[in-house]
Amino acid sequence: MTIDFSSRVVLVTGGASGIGRGIVEAFLSHGAAVAFSYKTSASGANEIEAAARAAGRKTLAIEADLTSEVDTTNMVKAVNEAFGPIDILVANAGGLLKRSSLAECSLDLWNQAAAVNLTSAFLCCRAVLPQMIALGRGHIITISSLAGHDGGGIGATHYATMKGGLITFTRALAKEVGPLGIHVNGIAPGLIATRFHDIFSTADGRRAAVERTPLRREGTPADVAGAALYLASPLADFLAGETIEVNGGQGLY
């Protein structure tokens, strides 16, 4: 079955780098009009837009702070003005701000982790739902983490907790809007070769993780993008509230 998104409008949050960029590029390659948000990766956003223009693809980069209700509302409005109603939302924005033991975790760090990883997804989903409900269709894909299942690494309790909350959010929202024709599912990546792990993981830790992974390699943004394409396609029409683990089997142990 050929997956064709040429009539679809996609919004990917945090789409200028890493996993988000892989998802943006995958949907563009399958014909979708793709808008994406970024906060700090302006150079990556410019590269994506230039490549899309050269290939005759439709894309729009939007600088936004997705912990801001105003920015989130304005982002969705900009997508609507450029391309029309949003068919597919990939709530990818998030991250580990820094490692910290719980004993040393400040309330500010805890709240920031919640805002970046959980509140941002809530705001984006809430912003797109009225138009999806009006259309009677839509796909929402959340991007959590293996950490949301297994508790994450040392110093990541705050991050893992929010990603676990996002998995639960995905299930709850699927129950709420599934009867309205909206599919809500998620992806929980494991060790994916991105700047995230260049910053927060050691080389020895990454090698050890690969040795424990049945497929014996780190994942790539394209691996996660493949799951996103699947979840947004008719092939996944009877999935609701699921979070697919894309980790090469890392989560089996």
Buried (B, 14 or more C-beta within 10 A) or exposed (E): EEBEBEEBBBBBBBBBBBBBBBBBBBBBBBBBBBBBBBBEBEEBBEBBBEEBEEEEBBBBBBBBBBBBEEBBBBBBEBBBEBBEBBBBBBBBBBBBBBBBEEEEBEEEBBEBBBBBBBBBBBBBBBBBBEBBBEBEEBBBBBBBBBBBBBEBBEBBBBBBBBBBBBBBBBBEBBEEBEEBEBBBBBBBBBBBBBEBBEEBBEEEBBEEBBEBBEEEEBBBBEBBBBBBBBBBBEEBEEBBBBBBBBBBEBBEE
